[in-house]
Amino acid sequence: MTLNDIEPGILPLVEALNRTGLVQTFSSCEGHFTPDEQRLRDRNHAEVRFLPASGKLPDQWVGTLLARFKSRHGLMPVTVVGYKLFTPIDEATVDETYVLELRPFNRFDPPATKRSDIDRAILQLVELI
């Protein structure tokens, strides 16, 4: 996948994360909020998935980023969380992936409001990075 394949709304965050040298992104989604964009899997959020770059552990850095976002922008209208996702590959292997997720605080907001709020939160995160 090239940067041209990344959805334009999430691209600034993907680029900022990769520029840190701490992480390498491999999957992202700008969020999809209209009824016709919904699928079996929940798409009412934006996210970037990444791995540590060169053996670096980004846990503390991600925690600091989230704390700075919350102190400057709060939990509304977008909640930003980070977590490590454990995915079983087989009986002996579990894949560990970091996820930075941006979710509209009010799931009942109109799609255009959610889109606008998520886009603004992405740019706010880029500024903090």
C-alpha positions in Angstrom: 0.0 0.0 0.0 1.2 3.5 -0.8 0.3 6.8 0.8 -1.9 7.4 -2.2 -4.1 4.4 -1.1 -4.8 6.0 2.3 -8.1 7.8 2.8 -7.5 11.5 2.7 -9.1 12.4 6.0 -6.7 10.2 8.0 -3.6 10.8 5.9 -2.3 13.7 7.9 -2.3 11.6 11.1 -0.7 8.6 9.4 2.1 10.9 8.0 2.6 12.5 11.4 2.8 9.2 13.2 5.3 7.8 10.7 7.5 10.9 11.0 8.1 10.3 14.7 10.3 7.4 13.9 8.7 5.6 16.9 6.1 3.7 15.0 5.3 2.3 11.5 1.7 2.5 10.5 0.2 -0.3 8.4 -3.6 0.2 8.5 -6.0 3.2 8.8 -9.5 4.3 8.3 -10.9 7.9 8.3 -14.3 6.7 9.6 -17.5 6.2 7.8 -20.7 7.7 9.3 -23.5 7.7 6.7 -26.0 4.8 6.7 -24.9 3.7 3.2 -21.3 3.3 4.4 -22.1 0.9 7.3 -21.1 -2.7 7.1 -21.3 -5.7 9.4 -18.3 -4.3 11.3 -18.6 -1.0 13.1 -17.2 1.8 11.0 -18.3 4.8 13.1 -14.8 5.7 14.1 -11.4 6.6 12.6 -8.3 4.6 13.5 -4.6 4.0 12.8 -2.9 0.7 13.5 0.8 0.6 13.9 3.8 -1.3 15.2 6.8 -0.1 17.1 9.6 1.0 14.8 13.0 -0.7 15.2 12.2 -2.4 18.5 11.1 0.9 20.2 8.3 0.7 22.7 5.8 3.5 22.1 3.6 2.9 25.2 4.7 5.9 27.2 4.7 8.2 24.1 1.1 7.1 23.2 0.0 7.6 26.8 1.5 11.1 26.8 -0.1 12.0 23.5 -3.5 10.9 24.8 -3.1 12.8 28.0 -2.1 16.0 26.1 -5.1 15.6 23.8 -7.5 15.2 26.7 -6.1 18.1 28.6 -6.3 20.4 25.6 -9.5 19.2 23.9 -11.4 17.1 26.4 -13.5 14.0 25.7 -16.2 15.7 23.6 -17.0 15.8 20.8 -14.4 13.1 20.0 -12.9 10.5 22.4 -9.4 9.5 21.5 -8.0 6.2 22.9 -5.0 4.1 22.4 -4.7 0.4 23.1 -2.8 -2.7 22.3 -4.8 -5.2 20.3 -4.0 -8.9 20.8 -5.0 -11.1 17.8 -4.5 -14.9 18.0 -2.9 -16.2 14.8 -2.7 -19.8 15.8 -2.4 -21.8 19.1 1.1 -20.6 19.7 1.2 -17.1 18.2 -0.6 -13.9 19.2 -0.1 -10.8 17.1 0.3 -7.5 19.1 -0.8 -4.3 17.3 -1.2 -0.7 18.6 -4.4 1.2 17.7 -5.1 4.9 18.0 -8.9 5.3 17.8 -11.0 8.4 17.4 -14.7 7.9 18.1 -17.5 10.5 18.1 -18.6 11.0 21.7 -22.3 11.2 20.7 -23.2 8.3 18.4 -26.5 9.9 17.6 -25.0 13.1 16.1 -25.7 13.5 12.3 -23.1 11.9 10.0 -21.9 15.4 8.8 -21.3 16.4 12.4 -19.3 13.2 13.2 -17.2 13.7 10.0 -16.4 17.3 10.9 -15.6 16.4 14.5 -13.3 13.6 13.5 -11.6 15.7 10.9 -10.9 18.4 13.5 -9.6 15.9 16.1 -7.2 14.4 13.5 -5.7 17.8 12.9 -5.5 18.5 16.6 -3.6 15.2 17.1 -1.3 16.1 14.3 -0.5 19.4 16.0 0.3 17.6 19.2 2.6 15.1 17.5 
